[in-house]
């Protein structure tokens, strides 16, 4: 009994000392914020795991109450000040950025650049990939992107004949995955050629609470990741699809390594394996991690953005009309996609169309109003959708080219359905039981999650 009392006393004493240190003596003690957030990271954990990815909104409320700099965890501050962006994300060689455990813990892809903690190792790994995602090389990918666009339009024509509502989120994910899959690994399974657009695969990556386990209960996430596959798939059946995906990625990389395949291929991983990087960086498990992150990150985020653009264009016929006027000028033939430089030069296609949420910079930030960037071109300097600095999203050029190409091809062909007309002037789209919340950010699960029960973006297509 005396031993238990001693242990309990030590535990209580330790907890009190930690709380006092964090509240009054920590280097971060001077920053405002809820006391509970300064004491324990489980305040963050509660809102991520129990409330379901809601901590981003709690942080937003903190800023409203405490100002532009708030303490969100015992070891973390959050800054909402546009003037601080360039300082934090400096490109200076002296400015080092190590990945924090709160970021690393959400990923099980240690070999990827996204999950690389060390600044120097990240720089070396990224240097190998950078050339493939330059503007010049991405533009050379136009025939591939255009081909996948036309495959998407072919599927849309089929759905129009079926005369049934279709969930475009699935189609957009399939299209964007096909692009990065083709570029990274070459010919393989094309999701748009599957009847259901490979829905089972994308269901695995539906945002869910388990995504935050690695941040708040790393030991549990590690234990689950190392369970025998039979047990893992019993506990989480959807994991079987992901396991198969990873096995296939490893097999594709091993196939590329074969001498005959390595010499003739022109994909990202052919070039990586032909490069003079250390052999340890060419090991299959590491490259499989890299491939997985490229495919998932390169499909989900771009597809979600395309769904949001589609919603706002269909919800605002006047905005659609202005867009179509611009498109008709540079794209008189619906089957001839302009080159990327032409699309990028259109007024409403600049890199500031994605809106951040700071109301000081963007009055009514939740309003989809691309014209604000035409009225104030300086706003583009504060664009933060792809982050900034040495850890900026490597796929920014590819994402913009995909979005511009897909939006041009889809909405040069399809207009908003007008129910007041007896006959439409051409192919149209009409939203079906879809509201803005179906494409808006509801929760944070590394990628954004929709509200519970959302069916996503559903439309009726008419040819």
Number of C-alpha atoms within 10 A of each C-alpha: 6 7 8 9 10 11 12 12 12 12 12 12 12 12 13 13 12 15 19 13 15 21 20 12 12 15 11 18 17 12 15 19 22 15 17 16 20 26 21 17 17 16 18 22 21 15 16 25 20 11 12 22 25 19 20 15 14 13 19 16 12 20 19 11 13 14 15 15 16 25 24 27 23 21 16 14 15 17 16 16 13 16 9 10 18 13 12 13 17 15 14 10 7 7 13 14 17 12 16 13 14 14 15 18 22 20 19 15 21 16 21 23 23 23 22 20 18 14 15 13 12 21 14 12 17 18 11 15 17 12 13 19 17 15 17 11 14 21 17 11 16 19 12 14 25 20 12 22 25 15 15 21 16 13 16 20 15 13 17 20 11 13 12 14 17 19 16 20 21 23 22 24 26 27 27 29 25 26 24 24 25 20 20 20 20 19 11 10 12 17 21 24 15 11 9 12 19 18 15 12 18 18 13 16 15 14 18 19 15 14 22 24 19 20 21 21 13 17 13 12 20 14 9 15 12 10 11 9 14 11 11 17 16 11 11 12 13 16 17 17 16 19 14 12 15 17 13 13 21 21 14 17 22 15 13 21 18 10 9 10 13 19 14 10 15 14 18 21 24 20 17 16 19 13 12 11 13 8 9 8 15 19 15 18 19 18 22 25 21 22 25 20 20 20 20 17 18 24 23 23 16 23 24 24 18 22 24 20 18 21 22 18 18 21 17 12 15 12 16 19 15 11 20 18 12 16 23 14 9 16 19 12 13 15 12 11 22 20 14 18 11 11 21 17 10 14 14 19 18 18 16 22 20 18 23 16 15 15 10 10 14 15 11 12 14 13 11 17 16 17 14 16 21 16 9 9 12 11 17 16 12 17 18 16 14 14 14 17 17 19 19 14 16 21 21 19 17 24 23 19 22 26 18 18 21 24 19 24 23 17 22 23 20 20 23 22 21 14 9 7 8 7 9 15 10 12 17 20 21 21 19 15 12 17 17 13 14 22 26 19 14 18 23 21 20 14 16 19 21 18 16 10 7 13 15 23 25 22 22 20 26 21 16
